[in-house]
Amino acid sequence: MQFLPGGYSKLQLDIVGFLAILGEASVESSSRISALSKSFLLPRLIPAPQALIRASRPERLEPATATVVGAYSGVIRDRVNYIAHLLHDGDSLRAYSVRCERITKEETPPVKAKSFGPTTLLAFLGCAMSIALLVLSIHEGDGMAFLATILLSLLSTLVGIGSQWELVLPQRKATRPVPPSDVVIKYPNGAFLVIKCQEEIARSLYWEPEKCRYRRSTRWYRLISLLATLVLMFGVICLGNAGLNVQLGFAASYIILNAAYWVVAALPQRWNWDLSCYKKETVQYPDGELNETYTTAMWKAIAISGTTKWVRLAGVAPVSQAWDEWLEKAAEVIQEQPEKTGLHILPDWDPEKYLDEVHGQKDTVEKDQFQNRYGSMEV
């Protein structure tokens, strides 16, 4: 069996051009934070650069699914803003867990991309690959390979110029008094996060979405995208006509870069962000974060927040007379034991036992009503 009849010189690598456009998902996952860093302008090889050439640019960061409600203000949202989700590491909350965090903010520095995060290392790796291929092209005397390296490397700079943006967090301008700004977040897995913060922080992180302020207008972005598309096409054509040795170098480079981008895509996104302007303190309480049931988790969130007002507003409790009585009793317990209601000590009350009692009473009443109406029929 012969794998290369005719020898090494007959090996065909015209397909190497396709390697340059593979790996869109991994590149796209880190493209937003990359465009926030100056390293995004660095000339370098990028796998699947067409993933960065879009017809339009998003105006905000992607939020996470959850219910966000002001414990006292009654403001409610059906999503958690991207920066808030990163700050609280919402993905780490296990089912029915309850966590309380106190957030404060320093004036500087602003929220930004890390100077030496994983995406920055990817930029340096791509630049190193470009330099190595450029040297190899000159050494081989391969003009088409030289042009392919220049075009495909400058493509990242073009895309960077069109995609550069700044993060704008909403700021509260009014100075009139407002209710306490505590926030409760209920995640789909039944976990609760209670946040103690000032109104200015709540407005920036939870109530208003972040905005992406681009440095180039939409018209300029589309012109740059057109030029980038042409550069990509000519770069792939030149690569297809390059010599065998340089094509081998490109193939190895794109394989390594694709693997590196997939590794970075699998890392937590917060590793790429500098959130040092926000100081987060996790408040501990005796029973810890984990709970066995949703009812216990909701009771802890109520006790820590100090009110039941947000429960009905957020729709996190079933709608029934039994649950209405349960919420009324929870509010009474908080009022009767104010010295134990707070961040560190929770009131002495068994929410599961009381819920079973009120449900049992309602079942008995409903059964009596049924028998009175329909006689001795079995239920």
C-alpha positions in Angstrom: 0.0 0.0 0.0 1.5 3.4 -1.1 0.3 6.5 0.6 2.3 9.0 -1.5 2.9 7.5 -4.9 5.4 9.8 -6.6 7.0 10.9 -3.4 6.9 13.9 -1.1 6.9 16.4 -4.0 3.4 15.1 -5.1 1.8 15.9 -1.8 -1.2 18.3 -2.4 -2.1 20.9 0.3 -4.5 23.1 -1.7 -7.0 22.3 1.0 -4.9 24.3 3.6 -6.9 27.4 2.7 -9.9 25.8 4.3 -8.0 25.5 7.6 -7.8 29.3 7.6 -11.6 29.6 7.8 -12.3 26.8 10.3 -13.1 27.3 14.0 -15.7 30.1 14.0 -17.4 29.1 17.3 -14.2 29.3 19.3 -13.2 32.6 17.7 -16.6 34.2 18.1 -16.8 33.3 21.8 -13.8 35.5 22.7 -14.2 38.2 20.0 -16.1 40.8 22.2 -13.6 40.9 25.0 -10.7 40.8 22.5 -12.0 43.9 20.7 -11.9 45.7 24.1 -8.1 45.3 24.3 -5.4 47.1 22.3 -3.8 43.8 21.5 -6.7 43.2 19.1 -5.0 45.6 16.7 -1.8 43.4 16.6 -1.1 42.0 13.1 -1.4 38.2 13.5 -3.0 35.0 12.2 -6.5 34.3 13.3 -8.4 31.1 12.6 -11.8 31.7 10.9 -11.4 35.5 10.6 -14.7 35.7 8.8 -16.4 35.2 12.2 -15.3 38.7 13.1 -16.6 40.3 9.9 -20.3 40.9 10.6 -23.0 42.8 8.8 -23.8 44.6 12.1 -22.4 45.1 15.6 -24.2 44.2 18.8 -25.2 47.1 20.9 -25.0 45.3 24.3 -23.4 42.3 26.0 -25.3 39.0 26.2 -27.2 38.8 29.5 -27.8 35.6 31.5 -31.3 34.1 32.2 -32.6 34.8 35.7 -35.2 36.9 37.6 -33.8 40.1 39.2 -35.9 42.0 41.6 -35.4 44.9 44.0 -36.2 43.7 47.5 -37.7 47.0 48.5 -37.9 49.0 45.3 -40.0 46.5 43.4 -38.0 46.9 40.2 -37.9 43.7 38.2 -36.0 42.4 35.2 -36.0 39.0 33.5 -32.3 38.8 32.9 -28.9 39.4 34.7 -26.6 41.8 32.9 -23.4 40.3 31.6 -21.0 42.2 33.9 -23.1 41.4 37.0 -23.3 37.8 36.1 -19.5 37.7 35.8 -19.0 39.6 39.0 -21.2 37.2 41.1 -20.1 34.1 39.2 -23.7 33.0 38.9 -22.8 29.8 37.1 -21.2 28.5 40.3 -24.4 28.6 42.3 -25.7 25.1 42.9 -29.4 24.2 42.9 -31.4 25.6 46.0 -28.3 27.4 47.3 -28.5 30.9 48.8 -25.7 33.4 48.9 -25.4 36.9 50.2 -22.8 39.3 48.9 -22.0 42.9 49.7 -20.8 45.0 46.8 -18.9 48.3 47.0 -17.2 50.3 44.2 -14.0 52.3 43.9 -13.8 55.2 41.5 -10.9 53.7 39.5 -10.0 51.7 37.6 -13.1 51.2 35.3 -14.3 47.8 34.1 -12.0 46.7 31.2 -10.2 43.8 29.6 -7.3 42.3 31.5 -3.9 43.5 30.2 -2.6 40.0 30.2 -5.6 37.7 30.1 -6.0 34.5 28.0 -7.2 36.5 24.9 -4.0 38.6 25.1 -1.9 35.5 25.0 -3.8 34.3 21.9 -2.9 37.6 20.2 0.8 37.2 21.0 0.7 33.6 19.8 -0.9 34.6 16.5 1.6 37.3 16.0 4.5 34.9 16.7 3.0 32.5 14.1 2.9 35.4 11.5 6.5 36.3 12.2 7.7 32.7 11.8 5.8 32.2 8.5 7.1 35.5 7.2 10.7 34.4 7.9 10.0 31.0 6.3 8.5 32.7 3.2 11.6 34.9 2.8 13.9 31.9 3.4 12.0 29.9 0.7 11.9 32.8 -1.7 8.2 32.2 -2.0 6.5 35.5 -3.1 2.9 34.1 -2.9 3.5 32.8 0.6 4.9 36.2 1.5 1.8 37.9 0.2 -0.5 35.4 1.9 1.2 36.0 5.3 1.0 39.8 5.0 -2.6 39.8 3.9 -3.9 37.2 6.4 -2.0 38.9 9.2 -3.1 42.5 8.4 -6.7 41.2 8.3 -6.7 41.1 12.1 -5.7 44.7 12.3 -8.4 45.8 9.9 -11.1 43.9 11.8 -9.7 45.4 15.1 -10.0 48.9 13.7 -13.6 48.4 12.8 -14.6 46.5 16.0 -12.9 48.5 18.7 -15.4 49.6 21.5 -15.7 50.9 25.0 -17.9 49.6 27.8 -20.4 52.1 29.1 -22.1 51.3 32.4 -25.2 53.3 33.3 -24.8 56.0 35.9 -27.5 57.4 38.3 -27.8 61.2 37.9 -30.7 62.0 40.2 -30.0 62.6 43.9 -33.6 62.2 45.3 -34.1 59.6 48.1 -34.8 56.1 47.0 -35.8 52.9 48.9 -33.1 50.5 50.1 -31.2 49.1 47.0 -30.9 45.4 48.0 -31.3 43.1 45.0 -32.4 39.5 44.9 -31.6 37.3 41.9 -33.4 34.0 41.4 -31.7 31.6 38.9 -33.5 28.9 36.9 -32.0 26.1 39.1 -33.7 27.5 42.2 -30.7 29.3 43.6 -31.0 32.8 45.2 -28.4 35.5 45.4 -29.1 38.4 47.8 -27.0 41.6 47.1 -26.4 44.4 49.5 -25.3 47.6 47.6 -25.9 51.3 47.1 -28.4 52.6 44.5 -25.6 53.8 42.2 -24.2 50.2 42.0 -27.6 48.6 41.5 -28.4 51.0 38.7 -25.1 50.2 36.9 -25.1 46.5 37.4 -28.7 45.3 37.5 -31.3 47.7 36.3 -29.9 49.2 33.1 -28.1 47.2 30.4 -24.4 47.8 29.5 -23.8 49.6 26.3 -21.1 49.1 23.7 -19.8 52.5 22.4 -17.9 51.8 19.2 -15.0 54.1 18.1 -16.0 53.9 14.4 -19.3 54.8 12.9 -21.5 52.2 11.3 -20.6 53.5 7.8 -16.9 53.2 8.4 -17.4 49.8 9.9 -19.1 48.5 6.8 -16.4 49.9 4.6 -13.7 48.3 6.7 -15.6 45.0 6.7 -15.8 45.1 2.9 -12.0 45.7 2.7 -11.4 43.0 5.2 -13.5 40.5 3.1 -11.5 41.3 0.0 -8.2 40.9 1.9 -9.4 37.5 3.2 -10.2 36.3 -0.2 -7.0 37.4 -1.8 -5.1 36.0 1.2 -6.6 32.6 0.7 -5.9 32.7 -3.1 -2.3 33.5 -2.4 -2.1 30.8 0.2 -3.4 28.2 -2.3 -0.6 29.1 -4.7 2.2 29.1 -2.1 4.9 26.5 -2.0 4.6 23.2 -0.2 6.9 24.0 2.7 5.2 27.2 3.6 1.8 25.6 3.2 2.9 23.0 5.7 3.8 25.8 8.1 0.4 27.4 7.6 -1.3 24.1 8.2 0.6 23.6 11.5 0.0 27.2 12.6 -3.8 27.0 12.1 -4.1 23.7 13.8 -2.2 25.1 16.8 -4.2 28.3 16.8 -7.5 26.5 16.6 -6.6 24.3 19.5 -5.5 27.3 21.5 -8.8 29.2 20.8 -10.8 26.2 21.8 -8.9 26.0 25.1 -9.5 29.7 25.8 -13.2 29.4 24.9 -13.5 26.7 27.5 -12.1 28.9 30.3 -14.3 31.1 32.5 -15.0 34.4 30.8 -14.3 36.3 34.0 -10.6 35.4 33.5 -10.5 37.9 30.6 -12.1 40.8 32.6 -10.7 43.3 35.1 -13.4 43.8 37.6 -11.2 45.1 40.4 -13.2 48.3 40.7 -15.9 46.3 42.4 -15.2 44.9 45.9 -17.2 41.7 46.6 -17.6 40.4 50.2 -19.5 37.1 50.7 -21.5 37.3 54.0 -21.5 34.0 55.9 -24.3 32.7 58.0 -24.6 29.6 60.2 -26.4 27.1 58.0 -24.3 27.8 54.9 -25.4 28.2 51.3 -26.7 24.7 50.4 -30.3 23.7 51.0 -32.3 20.6 50.3 -35.5 22.2 49.1 -36.7 25.2 47.2 -38.9 26.3 50.1 -36.0 26.5 52.5 -33.9 28.4 50.0 -36.7 30.9 49.4 -37.1 31.4 53.2 -33.4 32.1 53.7 -33.5 34.6 50.9 -36.5 36.3 52.5 -34.9 36.3 56.0 -31.6 37.7 54.6 -33.3 40.4 52.6 -35.6 41.2 55.5 -38.9 41.4 53.5 -41.4 39.3 51.5 -42.5 42.0 49.2 -40.3 40.9 46.3 -41.6 37.3 46.3 -44.9 38.0 44.7 -43.5 40.7 42.4 -40.9 38.2 41.0 -43.4 35.4 40.8 -41.0 32.9 42.5 -43.7 31.4 44.8 -46.7 29.4 43.7 -50.0 31.2 43.6 -52.4 29.6 46.2 -54.1 30.4 49.5 -51.7 28.1 51.3 -48.7 29.9 50.0 -50.3 33.3 50.7 -50.6 32.2 54.4 -47.0 30.9 54.3 -45.7 34.3 53.1 -47.8 36.1 55.7 -46.3 33.9 58.4 -42.8 34.5 57.1 -43.4 38.3 57.3 -44.6 37.9 60.9 -41.6 35.9 61.9 -39.3 38.6 60.5 -41.2 41.3 62.4 -41.4 39.3 65.6 -37.7 38.5 65.7 -36.0 41.6 64.2 -32.9 41.1 66.3 -32.3 37.8 64.6 -33.1 39.0 61.1 -30.1 40.2 59.2 -26.9 39.1 57.6 -25.5 36.6 60.1 -28.3 35.1 62.2 -31.6 33.9 60.7 -34.9 33.7 62.7 -35.9 30.4 64.4 -38.6 29.0 62.1 -39.2 25.8 60.2 -40.6 26.9 56.8 -41.1 23.3 55.6 -43.2 22.3 58.7 -45.4 25.3 58.5 -46.0 24.8 54.8 -47.1 21.2 55.4 -49.5 22.4 58.1 -51.2 25.0 56.0 -51.4 22.6 53.0 -52.9 20.0 55.3 -55.5 22.5 56.6 -56.5 23.5 53.1 -56.8 19.9 52.0 -59.2 19.2 55.0 -61.3 22.2 54.3 -61.6 21.4 50.6 -62.6 17.8 51.4 -65.3 19.0 53.8 -66.6 21.4 51.2 -66.7 18.6 48.6 -68.6 16.2 50.9 -71.1 18.9 52.0 -71.8 19.5 48.3 -71.8 16.0 46.9 -72.7 13.9 49.9 -70.8 10.8 50.9 -69.0 10.3 47.6 -65.4 9.2 48.1 -62.6 11.6 47.1 
